[in-house]
Amino acid sequence: MTGTAPIEGVYLSATLDIEQHIGAAFDAHRGAIRLRRPEDIDDPKAVRFAVAWQPSDFAFERYPNVKMVASIAAGVDSIVNCPSLPDDAVVTRVRDDSQGDLMAGFAAWHVIWHHRAMQVHLDAQAQGRWRRQRFDNVVRPRDCPVGILGFGLMGRAVARAVTGMGFPVIAAVRSAPKGEAMPGVSFETGPGSAQRTAARARMLINVLPLTEATRDILSAGLFDQMPMGAVLIQLGRGEHLVEADLDAALDSGRLSAASLDVFRREPLPPEHPWWRDPRILITPHQASDTAPELVARQIARAVHEVMDGRTPDTAVDRASGY
């Protein structure tokens, strides 16, 4: 890095006001980097980096000298798939262990929600009824295997939380992880691992990244492998799920319920029938998040590393998408 002037950056998103969302957190780095909205950029050629979330297809065309593009979250699919992304730009993501903790708690809550049929109690409360469930109808946690698709930071955190409650976990992976064993976790490896995991799971949790290989993975071909009455907990990306196939799986009884936190179109339109489907529990892309201060700190550090010719530890493999 040369000179003392702040490194110029731009916010780029077609769906989110990033400056309003996390802009104040960059104030602590104001002397080193300067971020502005596109309409406030007077010299696009001076822009060296972008902070992005779901950029438009043409977002980067004005900025020929961008060397780094930082996602404000763990996902980078909308950035690496953007047609105007410069070929030589380094793409970074947020890496935050606390994100895994938040995701784990969120997933564990949904496991308990479905395992103990908690909707029954909410319905009874609304009716002013004291309605106890028969415990001989409750499957013991050890007899209720939970499958996990995606075994990175998020998947491992979810596995620890779920096994800690007594549920056995099956994780779909390309190859068995090396190192310390995780008690209560078994693996399905190689081609077809997702289908074999689904076949063994009474509940299936998706925390995969979005790549061309994982797009539309939650489809009839996967659901048909699952035991009758199984449950889907979808916390990955909206593009993982084929919506019509979920409807069909619920209608056939193959799936008894689903928790959905992510959608192909967000916000989910108010007229969408899922809002009124009692078999589906909807949350507004709320499973996990990161403190804006940490996002700003990681991005500021990565900008300096890229400008100095180094590769940040938050950089992703653009080909694989993670």
Helices and strands as residue ranges (DSSP letters): E 7-12, H 18-22, G 23-29, E 33-36, G 38-40, G 44-46, E 49-52, E 68-71, H 77-80, E 90-92, H 97-115, H 118-126, G 135-137, G 141-143, E 146-149, H 153-164, E 169-173, E 185-189, H 193-200, E 203-206, H 220-223, E 230-234, G 238-240, H 243-252, E 255-260, G 273-276, E 280-282, H 292-307
